[in-house]
Amino acid sequence: MKLTFLLIGVLLTGALGVLVWLSRHPAEARGDTLTVYCGAGLKPPLEAAAADFQRECGCAVQLQFGGSGSLLSQLRVAKRGDLFIAADDATLANARKLGVIGEVLPLARQYPVIAVRGGNPLRIQSIADLLRADVRVALANPEATSIGRATQTILGTRWQALADHAKVMKPTVTEIASDLSLATVDAAIVWNTTLAQFPGLEAVELAEFTAHVETASVAVLASCTQATNALRFARYLAAPEKGGALFQKLGFTAAGGDRWAKRPSIVVYSGGVNRLAIEPLLHQFATREGVDITTVFNGCGILCAAMQTLNDPNSPQFPDIYYACDVSFLPPVAQHFPEAVILTETDIGIVVPIGNPRGVHALADLAQPGLRLGLCNAEQSTLGYLTNGMLRASGLTAALRNNVAVEVPTADFLINQMRAGGLDAAVVYRVNASPQAAHLDYLPIAHPGAMARQPFSIRAHSPNSRLAARLLDFLKVHRGNFEAAGFVWRGDEAAVPSNQIELPGWLREDGSAPD
């Protein structure tokens, strides 16, 4: 009961504090300054990073400190602010469930320790020692703080005995560390990183505590009205040579981030079939993050050849992201793109003029005399490669050869020529044909190879790999755009290693993959 009343008081006091602060700082509330809510134990590196960021980027940062749990409760009431920095993963997981955060960038890692005064005068070495009658213990409230939650999780059924024995239970980790520093208690459970802020204290490390590593992360709030500045500061905090160096200096283990650039640039290579779905999303992402994205849309054979010609993954022209039309064009560049998430799939079919005047119903019908056929080039494009495999497996390659009027790198060229009346039939993806349903009929092909799966891959050692991963997350959030374009969504599946992709026998002529 005592703990319940204490918690209610903490939350009400904290929520009132946020509302009072907003009323006294109208400029910050309007969005002229970034408002950041931060776990109290992260105060030293955050204050230093905020000051550096303001000098370098000209954007002011207003920091509000408290227990991570208390801050989350306050944010649910206030529904204001730009960034939330929590000291543990569980608090951010709760924030995501509550719908109050968006993008998350990991900053630093830490673990609990038993803090004692220098020399450990009471010879405290275990949890059992904390329960001794001569040991005064300070704990952090598990409802209000990350360290309290972590301690409660680790101790399990032992937690209640320690909580009952504790002399004080407070709403921030810095308060219990301060009590220990002032000798009003003999021990406290804090983060290992907290000790750097309190000279004269030392840590007693327990195996069960050091194994419980938590990640402090920064998250963009759903209430954020200046996402570009917020994400720029988040990237600054995570950058190894900026915020990461400050965290490291103060005893944290930096989680790693992209190297710092006020306006980063990434290069995206994409197969042409993906263009309709991702082009507007790339623009939205670039605007929100405040970054530049160079896009190259082409047949995947051409894209792979371009990468092989560059032959230097450190070149600024080398793609950070490769979004292929099908997994069959990942093996040739697997050394640069070691794994992929299959975002979508689309089937392959035949388009003919409305009414199907030539009576085309299957691949074999494309061999009828005088039919003007459009295909994609087998060396330049995924669609051409897959089509060539189906024709070869069906024994139709020679029969159709005389009817091929054009071979192009991407299917959009074929659609244009169909609309212009220059072709009688063409082999395309369903997503190419869907927007032309009023003008062209689409006929599915009955063959196991008439399906393409589109893998999204991030280059190994890309200097902007975290940014690229956020782009992937952004695309997943907008799966509706892909479905509206006619794709079947598969983006919730686990990533697949590129070097384990095996081509089916019908797709191989000599047992080799495309190169």
Order of alpha helices (4+ residues) and beta strands (2+ residues): alpha-alpha-beta-alpha-beta-alpha-beta-alpha-beta-beta-alpha-beta-alpha-alpha-beta-alpha-beta-beta-alpha-beta-alpha-alpha-beta-beta-alpha-beta-alpha-beta-beta-beta-alpha-alpha-beta-alpha-beta-alpha-beta-beta-alpha-alpha-beta-beta
